[in-house]
């Protein structure tokens, strides 16, 4: 292949396609487009190397970063009701932090709440008061994510992700649960339902990612700077605000906790597999899907259509004015929809 200098010194050759005054600018524009795409691809690779870690399990970048996260965690947790129990459940993959809250509702099976990426149990602060009117509630800090769970062994695939969660549910005193997942927690709930639904009465998927649609390319690219720990905090705040519909996130306890986790915790988890329509069609249990109309994590209309068309026993709720942060924007409505859904299936 000739070098750039060789190309410049070569006599002009006629274009076999017939270069004209109209086609030449088009060819130049396409070359510029290819360069742009190459730069973006390179950015993905650079980011992957920037956040790489030789450790086989998720870990903190040091004591100072962990202390900053835990201080933010405790401040955000102060907005939750006082848990009746704090449990550390040992699994084959590590120790999982679980909180139990005593509810006043009459749901026969407790709710189990799974948070989104880097958010842990405090993300449910706005939801617990109304959800406790439905029944007893457990919250779980996802294993391998920033939180008070401690990953000890590698989680290598979707089966491992289902295994540790199933082991947690097996260790709890109840036999069955309504598992409620937010964002990546929604994927985690759906993944468990595919692999081992033995402890599940139902699943509630609130703005799940990789379940009813793919994450848009624009959102993927906007997330890249937020994944690089040494870039300014404002870049991570900017991405978190973007996913929350532009809402300010500075000096918000939960947002401070999420940002600290993004900066100081190195994830060592496999990329979630997009759940196929065949997989969704195989789910033999009731599913409530809550989709935000202004979500940037998927095409809301397409996601809702997929859920309606594919789930055998599905109930789909679309909140037209909500962002991906729908749980904090509409906590009472979500609790009411969950209560109605559970009552119809218990």
QUIMONOR-V23101 format. One record per pair of residues at least 4 apart in sequence whose ideal C-beta (glycine too) atoms are under 8 Angstrom apart, sorted by the first residue. I is the first residue (numbers start at 0). J is the second residue. D is the distance in Angstrom with one decimal. If there is no record, write none. Layout:
# QUIMONOR-V23101
{{I	J	D} {I	J	D}}
This chain:
# QUIMONOR-V23101
{{1	5	3.9} {1	6	5.2} {1	9	7.1} {2	6	7.1} {3	7	6.6} {4	8	6.6} {5	9	6.4} {13	18	7.6} {14	18	3.5} {14	22	7.9} {16	22	7.2} {17	22	7.4} {18	22	5.6} {18	23	5.4} {18	26	7.4} {19	23	6.9} {20	24	8.0} {21	25	7.0} {22	26	6.1} {23	27	6.5} {24	28	6.2} {25	29	6.4} {26	30	6.5} {27	31	6.5} {28	32	6.4} {29	33	6.4} {30	34	6.5} {31	35	6.4} {32	36	6.4} {33	37	6.3} {34	38	6.4} {35	39	6.5} {36	40	6.3} {37	41	6.3} {38	42	6.5} {39	43	6.9} {39	220	6.6} {40	44	6.8} {41	45	6.1} {42	46	6.2} {42	220	7.8} {42	223	6.2} {43	47	6.4} {43	223	6.8} {44	48	6.6} {45	49	6.1} {46	50	6.4} {46	223	4.7} {46	224	8.0} {46	226	5.9} {46	227	6.1} {47	51	6.5} {49	226	7.8} {49	227	5.0} {49	229	7.8} {50	226	5.4} {50	227	6.4} {50	228	7.1} {50	265	6.9} {52	58	7.3} {52	265	4.3} {52	267	6.6} {54	58	5.2} {54	265	6.9} {54	267	6.2} {55	152	7.9} {55	153	4.5} {55	267	6.1} {56	93	7.4} {56	143	7.3} {56	150	4.4} {56	151	6.4} {56	152	6.7} {56	153	6.1} {56	154	8.0} {56	267	5.4} {57	143	4.5} {57	144	7.0} {57	150	4.7} {57	264	6.4} {57	265	6.3} {57	266	5.4} {57	267	4.9} {57	268	6.9} {58	150	7.8} {58	264	7.4} {58	265	5.7} {58	267	7.6} {59	64	5.4} {59	65	4.0} {59	68	7.5} {59	263	5.7} {59	264	5.8} {59	265	7.7} {60	64	4.7} {60	228	6.7} {60	263	5.1} {60	264	7.5} {60	265	6.5} {61	65	7.0} {61	263	7.5} {62	66	6.1} {63	67	6.5} {64	68	6.6} {64	259	7.4} {64	262	6.8} {64	263	2.9} {64	264	7.6} {65	69	6.1} {65	263	6.6} {66	70	6.2} {67	71	6.6} {67	259	5.0} {67	263	6.5} {68	72	6.0} {68	145	5.9} {68	256	6.6} {68	259	4.1} {68	260	5.4} {68	263	5.7} {68	264	7.0} {69	73	6.3} {69	147	7.9} {70	74	6.5} {71	75	6.3} {71	252	6.6} {71	255	4.6} {71	256	3.9} {71	259	4.9} {72	76	6.0} {72	119	6.4} {72	121	6.2} {72	146	7.3} {72	147	7.2} {72	256	5.2} {73	77	6.8} {74	252	4.8} {74	255	7.5} {74	256	7.6} {75	121	3.6} {75	122	8.0} {75	124	6.7} {75	252	3.9} {75	253	4.7} {75	255	7.5} {75	256	4.9} {76	120	6.9} {76	121	4.8} {76	124	7.9} {77	252	7.9} {78	121	7.1} {78	124	4.0} {78	252	6.7} {79	98	7.9} {79	100	7.9} {79	120	7.3} {79	121	6.5} {79	123	7.1} {79	124	5.2} {79	127	5.8} {80	100	5.9} {80	127	5.6} {80	128	7.0} {80	131	6.9} {82	98	4.1} {82	99	6.0} {82	100	5.4} {83	99	5.2} {83	100	6.2} {83	101	4.6} {84	98	7.1} {84	99	4.1} {85	96	7.5} {85	97	7.7} {85	98	5.7} {85	99	7.9} {86	96	7.5} {86	97	4.3} {86	98	7.4} {86	99	6.8} {87	94	5.1} {87	95	7.2} {87	96	5.9} {87	97	7.5} {88	94	6.9} {88	95	4.7} {88	97	5.6} {88	166	7.5} {88	167	5.0} {88	170	4.8} {88	171	7.8} {89	93	7.9} {89	94	5.4} {89	95	7.9} {89	170	8.0} {90	94	7.4} {90	95	5.9} {90	142	7.2} {90	162	7.7} {90	163	4.5} {90	166	4.2} {90	167	6.3} {91	152	6.7} {91	162	6.7} {91	163	6.8} {91	166	6.6} {92	142	5.9} {92	143	7.9} {92	150	6.4} {92	151	6.7} {92	152	4.9} {92	153	7.8} {92	154	5.6} {92	159	6.6} {92	162	7.3} {92	163	4.4} {93	142	5.4} {93	143	7.7} {93	148	6.5} {93	149	5.2} {93	150	4.2} {93	151	4.0} {93	152	6.5} {93	163	7.3} {94	148	6.5} {94	149	4.8} {94	151	7.1} {95	139	6.3} {95	140	6.9} {95	142	5.4} {95	148	4.7} {95	163	6.9} {95	167	5.1} {96	120	7.4} {96	139	7.3} {96	140	4.3} {96	146	6.4} {96	147	3.9} {96	148	4.8} {97	137	5.7} {97	138	7.2} {97	139	5.4} {97	140	7.9} {97	167	6.6} {97	171	7.5} {98	120	5.8} {98	137	6.8} {98	138	4.8} {99	109	8.0} {99	135	7.0} {99	136	7.5} {99	137	5.4} {100	127	6.3} {100	131	6.0} {100	135	6.8} {100	136	4.5} {100	137	7.5} {100	138	7.4} {101	131	7.6} {101	135	6.0} {102	106	7.5} {102	109	7.8} {102	130	7.4} {102	131	4.1} {102	132	6.9} {102	133	6.5} {102	134	4.6} {102	135	4.5} {102	136	5.8} {103	131	6.2} {103	132	5.8} {104	131	7.1} {104	132	5.1} {104	133	4.2} {104	134	4.2} {104	338	7.3} {105	134	6.7} {106	110	7.1} {106	133	5.3} {106	134	3.0} {106	135	7.5} {106	177	7.1} {106	338	7.8} {106	341	5.4} {106	345	6.8} {107	134	7.8} {107	345	5.2} {108	134	7.4} {108	173	6.4} {108	174	8.0} {108	175	4.8} {108	176	5.4} {108	177	5.7} {108	200	4.8} {108	345	7.3} {109	134	6.0} {109	135	4.1} {109	136	6.3} {109	137	5.8} {109	173	5.7} {109	176	5.7} {109	177	7.3} {110	130	6.1} {110	133	6.5} {110	134	6.2} {110	135	7.3} {110	136	4.8} {110	137	7.1} {110	176	7.1} {110	177	5.0} {110	178	7.8} {110	179	5.6} {110	337	7.5} {111	136	7.8} {111	137	4.7} {111	138	7.8} {111	139	6.4} {111	168	7.0} {111	176	4.6} {111	177	7.1} {111	178	4.8} {111	179	6.8} {112	120	7.6} {112	123	5.3} {112	126	7.5} {112	130	7.6} {112	136	6.3} {112	137	6.9} {112	138	4.6} {112	139	7.0} {112	179	5.1} {112	180	7.9} {112	181	7.6} {112	184	7.6} {113	139	5.8} {113	141	6.5} {113	164	7.9} {113	178	6.7} {113	179	6.9} {113	180	4.1} {113	181	6.8} {113	184	3.2} {113	185	7.6} {113	187	5.2} {113	188	5.8} {114	118	4.4} {114	119	5.6} {114	120	6.4} {114	122	4.6} {114	123	6.8} {114	138	7.4} {114	139	7.7} {114	140	7.3} {114	141	6.4} {114	144	7.9} {114	146	7.9} {114	181	5.8} {114	182	7.8} {114	184	5.2} {115	122	6.4} {115	181	4.8} {115	182	3.3} {115	183	5.4} {115	184	5.6} {116	144	6.5} {116	182	6.3} {116	183	4.7} {117	144	6.1} {117	145	4.9} {117	256	8.0} {117	257	4.9} {117	260	3.8} {117	261	5.3} {117	264	7.1} {118	122	3.7} {118	181	7.7} {118	182	7.9} {118	253	6.8} {118	256	7.2} {118	257	5.3} {118	260	7.7} {119	140	4.5} {119	141	7.4} {119	144	7.0} {119	145	6.5} {119	146	3.5} {119	147	7.1} {119	256	7.1} {119	260	7.6} {120	138	4.0} {120	139	7.2} {120	140	5.6} {120	146	7.1} {121	252	7.3} {121	253	5.6} {121	256	6.1} {122	181	6.9} {122	253	5.7} {122	257	7.8} {122	326	7.2} {122	327	7.9} {123	127	5.4} {123	130	7.7} {123	138	5.7} {123	326	7.3} {124	253	6.7} {125	326	6.9} {125	327	4.8} {125	330	4.4} {126	130	5.3} {126	326	5.6} {126	327	7.8} {126	330	4.6} {126	333	6.6} {126	334	6.8} {127	131	5.8} {127	136	6.5} {127	138	7.9} {128	132	7.7} {128	330	7.7} {129	133	7.7} {129	330	5.6} {129	331	5.0} {129	333	7.8} {129	334	3.5} {129	335	7.7} {130	136	5.5} {130	334	5.1} {130	337	7.0} {131	135	7.9} {131	136	5.9} {132	334	6.8} {132	338	7.5} {133	334	6.3} {133	337	6.1} {133	338	4.8} {133	341	6.6} {134	341	7.7} {137	171	6.9} {137	176	7.5} {139	148	7.7} {139	164	7.7} {139	167	6.5} {140	144	7.0} {140	146	3.2} {140	147	5.2} {140	148	4.3} {141	146	6.6} {141	148	6.7} {141	183	7.5} {141	184	6.7} {141	187	6.6} {142	148	4.8} {142	150	5.5} {142	154	7.0} {142	163	5.2} {142	164	7.9} {143	148	7.7} {143	150	4.6} {143	154	5.4} {143	266	6.6} {143	267	6.7} {143	268	4.7} {144	148	7.3} {144	260	7.4} {144	264	7.5} {144	266	7.1} {144	268	7.7} {145	256	7.9} {145	259	7.5} {145	260	2.9} {145	261	7.7} {145	263	7.6} {145	264	4.1} {146	260	7.6} {150	154	7.0} {150	267	7.4} {153	159	7.8} {153	267	7.0} {154	159	4.4} {154	160	6.1} {154	163	7.0} {154	267	7.7} {154	268	5.7} {154	269	6.8} {155	159	5.5} {155	269	6.0} {156	160	7.4} {156	269	5.6} {157	161	6.5} {157	190	5.4} {157	193	8.0} {157	194	7.1} {157	269	7.3} {157	271	7.1} {157	272	5.3} {158	162	6.1} {158	194	6.0} {159	163	6.7} {159	269	7.8} {160	164	6.9} {160	187	6.3} {160	190	5.6} {160	191	7.9} {160	268	7.8} {160	269	7.7} {160	271	7.7} {161	165	5.9} {161	190	5.4} {161	191	4.8} {161	193	7.4} {161	194	3.6} {161	195	5.9} {162	166	6.4} {162	194	7.6} {162	195	7.9} {163	167	6.7} {164	168	6.6} {164	187	6.4} {164	191	5.2} {165	169	6.2} {165	191	6.3} {165	194	7.5} {165	195	4.9} {165	197	7.6} {165	198	6.7} {166	170	6.5} {167	171	7.0} {168	176	6.1} {168	198	4.2} {169	198	6.8} {171	176	7.6} {174	198	7.0} {175	198	5.7} {175	199	6.7} {175	200	4.7} {176	198	5.9} {176	199	6.5} {176	200	6.5} {177	199	7.8} {177	200	5.4} {177	201	5.0} {177	202	7.5} {177	203	6.6} {177	337	7.6} {177	341	5.9} {178	188	4.6} {178	191	6.8} {178	192	7.8} {178	199	5.9} {178	201	7.7} {178	202	5.1} {178	203	7.3} {179	184	7.9} {179	188	7.2} {179	202	7.6} {179	203	4.2} {179	205	6.8} {179	337	6.9} {180	184	3.6} {180	185	3.8} {180	186	7.0} {180	187	5.5} {180	188	3.4} {180	189	7.3} {180	202	7.0} {180	203	7.2} {180	204	5.9} {180	205	6.7} {180	207	6.3} {181	185	6.1} {181	205	4.7} {181	206	6.5} {181	326	5.5} {182	186	7.8} {182	205	7.5} {182	206	5.6} {182	207	6.8} {182	208	5.6} {182	296	7.2} {182	323	6.9} {183	187	6.4} {183	208	5.8} {183	209	8.0} {183	271	7.1} {184	188	6.5} {184	205	8.0} {184	207	7.9} {185	189	6.4} {185	204	4.1} {185	205	5.9} {185	206	6.5} {185	207	2.6} {185	208	6.9} {185	210	6.0} {186	190	5.9} {186	207	5.4} {186	208	5.7} {186	209	4.9} {186	210	5.6} {186	271	5.1} {186	274	7.2} {187	191	6.6} {188	192	6.5} {188	202	4.7} {188	203	7.5} {188	204	6.2} {188	207	7.6} {189	193	6.6} {189	202	6.5} {189	204	6.0} {189	207	6.3} {189	210	5.1} {189	274	5.6} {189	279	7.7} {189	282	7.7} {189	286	8.0} {190	194	6.4} {190	271	7.3} {190	274	7.1} {191	195	6.4} {191	196	7.2} {191	199	7.0} {191	202	7.8} {192	196	4.9} {192	199	5.9} {192	202	5.3} {192	282	5.5} {192	284	6.3} {192	286	7.7} {193	274	6.9} {193	278	5.4} {193	281	7.2} {193	282	7.1} {196	282	7.7} {196	283	7.0} {196	284	5.6} {199	284	5.7} {200	284	7.2} {200	285	7.8} {200	344	7.1} {200	345	7.1} {201	284	5.8} {201	285	4.3} {201	286	6.9} {201	287	7.1} {201	340	7.1} {201	341	6.9} {201	344	5.6} {202	282	7.9} {202	284	6.8} {202	285	7.8} {202	286	5.4} {202	287	7.6} {203	286	7.7} {203	287	4.5} {203	289	7.1} {203	337	5.7} {203	340	7.0} {204	210	6.1} {204	286	6.6} {204	287	7.1} {204	288	5.0} {204	289	6.9} {205	289	4.5} {205	325	6.5} {205	326	5.8} {205	333	6.8} {206	289	6.6} {206	290	6.8} {206	291	5.4} {206	294	6.0} {206	296	6.5} {206	323	5.3} {206	325	5.6} {206	326	7.7} {207	211	6.8} {207	288	7.4} {208	214	6.1} {208	271	7.5} {208	296	5.3} {208	297	7.1} {209	213	7.4} {209	214	7.3} {209	271	4.7} {209	272	7.2} {209	273	4.8} {209	274	6.4} {210	273	7.9} {210	274	5.0} {210	279	7.5} {210	302	8.0} {211	279	7.8} {211	288	6.8} {211	290	7.4} {211	297	6.5} {211	301	7.7} {211	302	3.8} {211	303	7.5} {211	305	4.5} {211	306	5.1} {212	297	3.6} {212	298	5.6} {212	301	5.5} {212	302	4.3} {212	305	6.6} {213	273	6.3} {213	297	6.8} {214	218	5.3} {214	219	5.7} {214	296	5.7} {214	297	6.6} {215	219	7.2} {215	295	6.8} {215	296	7.7} {215	297	7.1} {215	298	7.2} {216	220	6.4} {217	221	6.3} {217	295	7.7} {218	222	6.3} {218	241	7.9} {218	242	7.8} {218	295	5.0} {218	296	6.3} {219	223	7.3} {221	225	7.6} {221	238	5.9} {221	241	6.1} {222	226	6.2} {222	238	5.9} {223	227	7.4} {224	230	5.4} {224	234	4.6} {224	235	8.0} {224	238	7.3} {225	230	7.8} {225	234	5.9} {225	235	4.6} {225	237	7.6} {225	238	3.9} {225	239	7.5} {225	261	6.1} {226	261	7.2} {227	234	8.0} {228	261	7.7} {228	262	4.8} {228	263	6.8} {230	234	4.9} {230	235	7.6} {232	236	6.0} {232	258	6.2} {232	262	7.2} {233	237	6.0} {234	238	6.8} {235	239	6.4} {235	258	4.8} {235	261	5.2} {235	262	6.6} {236	240	6.1} {236	248	5.3} {236	249	6.1} {236	254	7.2} {236	258	6.1} {237	241	6.3} {238	242	6.7} {239	243	6.4} {239	248	4.9} {239	254	5.8} {239	257	6.1} {239	258	6.6} {240	245	6.0} {240	246	6.1} {240	247	6.5} {240	248	5.0} {241	245	7.1} {241	295	6.5} {242	295	5.9} {242	296	7.0} {242	322	6.9} {242	323	4.6} {242	324	6.7} {243	248	6.6} {243	322	5.3} {243	323	6.7} {243	324	3.9} {243	327	7.9} {244	293	5.6} {244	321	7.7} {244	322	3.0} {244	323	7.5} {244	324	6.7} {244	328	7.8} {245	322	7.9} {246	322	7.4} {246	324	6.9} {247	251	7.5} {248	254	3.7} {248	258	7.7} {249	254	7.4} {250	255	7.2} {251	255	6.5} {252	256	6.4} {253	257	6.4} {253	327	7.9} {254	258	6.3} {255	259	6.3} {256	260	6.4} {257	261	6.4} {258	262	6.3} {259	263	5.9} {260	264	4.9} {274	278	4.9} {274	279	6.0} {275	279	7.1} {276	280	6.1} {276	305	6.7} {276	309	4.9} {277	281	6.5} {278	282	7.5} {279	305	7.5} {279	306	7.7} {279	309	4.5} {279	310	5.8} {280	309	5.2} {280	310	7.4} {280	311	6.4} {282	286	6.0} {282	310	6.6} {282	311	6.5} {282	312	7.6} {283	311	7.1} {283	312	7.8} {284	312	6.8} {285	312	4.8} {285	313	7.8} {285	314	7.3} {285	340	7.1} {285	343	7.9} {285	344	4.5} {286	306	7.8} {286	310	5.1} {286	312	6.5} {286	313	4.8} {286	314	7.2} {287	313	7.7} {287	314	4.9} {287	315	7.9} {287	316	7.0} {287	336	6.8} {287	337	6.8} {287	340	4.5} {288	302	8.0} {288	303	7.4} {288	306	4.3} {288	310	7.2} {288	313	6.3} {288	314	7.2} {288	315	4.8} {288	316	7.1} {289	316	5.1} {289	318	6.8} {289	325	6.5} {289	333	6.4} {289	336	6.9} {290	294	6.9} {290	299	5.4} {290	302	5.4} {290	303	4.8} {290	306	7.2} {290	315	6.7} {290	316	7.1} {290	317	4.9} {290	318	7.2} {291	299	6.4} {291	317	7.9} {291	318	5.5} {291	321	3.9} {291	322	5.7} {291	323	5.8} {291	325	4.4} {292	299	5.0} {292	317	5.8} {292	318	6.1} {292	319	3.8} {292	320	6.3} {292	321	6.1} {293	299	7.3} {293	319	7.8} {293	320	6.6} {293	321	6.2} {293	322	5.0} {294	299	5.1} {294	302	7.8} {294	321	7.7} {294	322	6.5} {294	323	4.9} {294	325	7.9} {295	322	7.5} {295	323	6.2} {296	323	5.1} {297	301	7.2} {297	302	4.6} {298	302	6.2} {299	303	6.3} {299	317	6.8} {300	304	6.3} {301	305	6.3} {302	306	6.5} {303	307	6.3} {303	315	5.4} {303	317	5.1} {304	308	6.0} {305	309	5.6} {306	310	5.6} {306	313	5.6} {306	315	4.7} {307	313	6.7} {307	315	5.1} {309	313	7.6} {310	315	7.8} {314	340	5.8} {316	336	5.3} {318	325	5.6} {318	328	7.8} {318	329	5.7} {318	332	7.2} {321	325	4.0} {321	328	5.2} {321	329	5.9} {322	328	6.7} {324	328	5.9} {325	329	5.7} {325	333	7.2} {326	330	6.5} {326	333	6.3} {329	333	5.6} {330	334	6.4} {331	335	6.3} {332	336	6.3} {333	337	6.3} {334	338	6.2} {335	339	6.4} {336	340	6.2} {337	341	6.2} {338	342	6.2} {339	343	6.5} {340	344	6.6} {341	345	5.7}}
